[in-house]
């Protein structure tokens, strides 16, 4: 049990963390739902503070079904505080990203919680450098669905208010042909995958209530549905040096497949993987700069009165 008077805490079963970290989803307990930080007044003020930062929030409607295309779900033309006050009638979902950049209290919370995870990582001798650490809040109306997808980050997800049914698979439920197209973009984004390709017997279903959470490994595909009341969830995610290396190997392998060359399996040869990752690390900045140059040229051409071809 976690005392309501204690500092923010995550409580893990040692056997779960040691055996399943970043390989299989597992549940844990916490006391975050008892923090004033997640009170109605605090959350409404936080939503209002995000109003002028559209790059850090996302307001949408519910997906019609778990297998829907992720970005086909209509966005709502509302700011977070507007959606917050009409959440249920509009069947809205609000995502507030990078909390630590908007409220010092969430910066403190993020690092308090990650320190606890890091203690476990050190205890079980997981040696990997964290190169990006972020936190988010999800505020969702009753009976809203987030469609099937995977995230390119390690995730610790805590339920604060309401109930949420989490349908998860282990990362190995995805084939490399499904993972590689996401990583070839060299951006942090969700990965759209086909729910119909999964084996239902491999699905893990967790009912999250206040005080419970789930560890979601990197690339663990999942879909989520809220229940009969408003749902509030807090999550923090991080990217590691090893995870970024795997991403670059997958990006390299994707290009090999486009050349009709079957790549060696990720992890089969650490030396080969290191060479692939190094090649992509060098290529990605060049590719991004080329992309920027092409886009800039396109803008200039659209603005120019000159025409390509035809009369002088």
C-alpha positions, 0 to 999 in steps of 0.5 A, a space after each residue: 500500500 502507498 500512504 496518501 500522505 507520502 510523496 508521489 510514488 510508483 509501486 512495482 512488483 519486483 518480479 514484474 519489473 525485473 522480468 518484463 521491463 520493456 519486453 512485456 506490459 505489466 501493471 503497477 500502483 501509485 498515489 498520483 490520483 491523491 495529488 492536488 496537481 490533478 484536481 479539477 481546479 488545477 487541471 482547468 487552469 493548466 488547460 487555459 495555460 496551454 491555449 497559446 501553445 498549439 504545438 503542445 496540445 491536441 483536441 480530438 473527437 473519439 475514434 469510431 472503432 479501435 481499428 480506425 486510422 489514427 489520424 482520420 479521427 476528426 480534430 476539434 477546433 477548440 482550445 484545451 480549456 474550451 474542450 475541458 468545459 464541454 468534454 462529455 457533450 462533445 465526446 472530446 479527448 484532450 492531450 496536453 504534451 510536455 507538461 514540464 515545459 509549462 508548469 514547474 510542478 510537473 517538472 518536479 513530478 516528472 523527475 521524482 517519478 523517473 528517479 524511482 524508475 531509474 532506481 529499478 533500472 539500476 537495481 536490475 542492471 539495465 544500462 542505457 542512457 535516457 536522451 529524451 524525457 517527457 510527460 503528458 496528461 490525457 483528459 477524455 470524455 466517457 466512452 471515447 476510443 483511442 485507435 490501435 497504434 504503437 509509440 516509439 518510447 518507453 511509457 509509464 502510464 498512470 490512471 488518475 480519475 475514471 476507468 480506462 480499458 487498456 488493450 495491449 500486445 507485447 512489442 513482438 506482436 509487430 513484424 519488422 515490416 510494420 515497425 520500419 516505416 515509422 522509424 524511416 521518418 526519423 521523427 517521434 510519432 505514433 505508428 499506425 498498424 493493422 489491428 486485424 493482423 493481431 492474434 487475439 490470444 496474445 492480447 493483454 487487457 487491463 482495467 485501469 482505475 485511480 491508483 493503478 497504472 501500466 508499463 507500456 514497452 516501446 513499440 507495444 501496440 495498443 488501443 484504449 477505451 474510457 468507461 462511463 465517467 470522465 477519464 484523466 491519465 498521466 504518463 511519462 515517456 522516454 527515449 534511450 540511446 539503445 532505442 534510438 540505435 534500433 530505430 536507425 537500424 530499422 530505418 536502414 533496413 527499410 531502405 534495403 527492403 525498397 531495394 528488394 534486399 532482405 536485411 539481416 534481422 535486427 540484433 543478429 549481428 551487433 557489429 552490422 547493426 552498429 554500422 547501419 545505425 552510424 550510416 543513418 545517423 550521418 544520412 538523416 541530417 542530410 536528408 532533413 536538410 534536403 527536405 527543407 530545401 525542397 520545401 523552401 524551393 516549393 514555397 518560393 516557386 508558388 510565390 514567384 510570378 515566373 512559370 517553368 517552361 512556356 514563353 520567356 
